[in-house]
Amino acid sequence: MGVVALFYFVLAAVAPRILGLFVNRARPDFRSLSLSLRVVFVAIALICLAATSYVHIDSDEIAVLNKIYGTTSLPGQHIIATDGEKGPQAEILTPGWHPWFLVNVIYQVENKKVVSIPSGEYGFLNAKDGAPLRSDQFLADAFPPEHELDMLDTEYFLTHSGQRGPQTTVLTPGNYRLNTYLWDLSIHSAVDVAEGFVGVVKSNVVDSVHFGNLAYDKPASCQQKVVSSNASGEAVAAQEAKSDEGKLTAVLVPVGCIGIWERALQPGRYYANEAAYKITMMSTRVQTWEFKGGYKRRYIDLSLDQAGNLTQTQRSQDVPVPQGSADPAISPFVEGWLVPLELRVLAQVTPDNAPFVVASVGGLPEIENNIMVPTIRSIVRNVVGAQGRHVLDLAEKPPKRRGPWAPATHLRRTIPSNRHGRLTTVAPSTAFPAFTPELLRIHPHGGAT
């Protein structure tokens, strides 16, 4: 349009000559005709000029500007102008009419949609201009909470030490006017910590924290804390745990530091930057781990015929390991007999101990596979197969008969609460031995074992 306007201004200047090609100059009205033609050409030129001197932006859009004509170039490695240099501009145009002389000639104007981030998601920002990251960074320093929206203003960002590269600050649900010359945006899902769980945070940055009820200023010191467990299984400073108690040790850090935080996230929704924070879900509900199946059960069927003859028929049945069981039944040797023992163990990780558990062991699968299963199997074999133990002691005795040992009761004493896991509340609740037929006998009082 600017070129067209210039063309008509030139035509207006030479209007008499153009008219003289078609009309005799000697005509009395030649002068008035020439003036009328000039007015027409100037009017067309002004209309074309006006068409290049405004921008209209819809309510759900912004306009970004790229200066085509200018006298100065951008310095150094910068790609966005903050002082009128040629190239992409820090300034954006918001919705409405914007009269600006020759704006569509001097600038390339592009309309962009306002960015909308839906509920349950957050926006991860990557800046294409700004100060370079330090050698010890992989995420840019976060802006203070009171200036998180100011940083979206490109000029403010570039003139207040904003750093190029991936950002620590994220955008929560809402609508945002982003200069696409500066920002790349990707959408990620928020973290939901469900009821009965806590979220253990491993941080990759040092920053202030504003996660719901977990709010801390940027820490002045990030001294690591070496944590062990006491006799009751609670996480304490390593120096407070006796040398024979500290079977598990972990390193925790204050909230806001790099490492595993000493406090966990409570149930709720958190817009946590997944590049800055890795959140491990830890169940605080009581877990049931069963040791069942995986052995052959033998039977003796007795039949009595009409002649009074007693016939014994032996049969066997494979007992499979049920789906969801922690491990097969434990089979200790007692007096030379291999007796499968089915066991149910209840365990719970407390919310306060969850960071210690994750740092020292891992999640629930690691607790089960690396701690609970081998520990329970070892204890049961050692206790049940101890010297002097009788195989029939595995049977629960009738209430009126004082038996020397009942398996579930003894295991509760042998594996006290919070003892061997160093991190959980452990309570063996039931123990069921599977005797071979040869071990069955009749008590004098009529009770079978």
MOKARA-V105718 format. One record per run of one state. SS is the DSSP state (@ for helix, = for strand, . for the rest). FROM is the first residue (numbers start at 1). LEN is the number of residues. Records with the same first field share a line. If there is no record, write none. Layout:
SS->FROM-LEN + FROM-LEN
//
This chain:
.->1-1 + 14-1 + 21-9 + 52-2 + 58-3 + 68-12 + 82-5 + 94-2 + 100-3 + 114-1 + 118-3 + 128-3 + 132-8 + 141-4 + 148-2 + 153-1 + 160-3 + 164-1 + 172-2 + 177-6 + 190-1 + 194-3 + 204-5 + 212-2 + 217-8 + 230-5 + 241-9 + 254-5 + 262-3 + 266-2 + 271-6 + 284-3 + 292-3 + 305-5 + 320-7 + 328-2 + 335-2 + 349-2 + 361-3 + 385-6 + 395-12 + 415-10 + 435-2 + 440-2 + 443-5 + 449-1
@->2-12 + 15-6 + 30-22 + 103-4 + 145-3 + 150-3 + 154-6 + 238-3 + 351-10 + 364-21 + 391-4 + 407-8 + 437-3
=->54-4 + 61-7 + 80-2 + 87-7 + 96-4 + 107-7 + 115-3 + 121-7 + 131-1 + 140-1 + 163-1 + 165-7 + 174-3 + 183-7 + 191-3 + 197-7 + 209-3 + 214-3 + 225-5 + 235-3 + 250-4 + 259-3 + 265-1 + 268-3 + 277-7 + 287-5 + 295-10 + 310-10 + 327-1 + 330-5 + 337-12 + 425-10 + 442-1 + 448-1
//
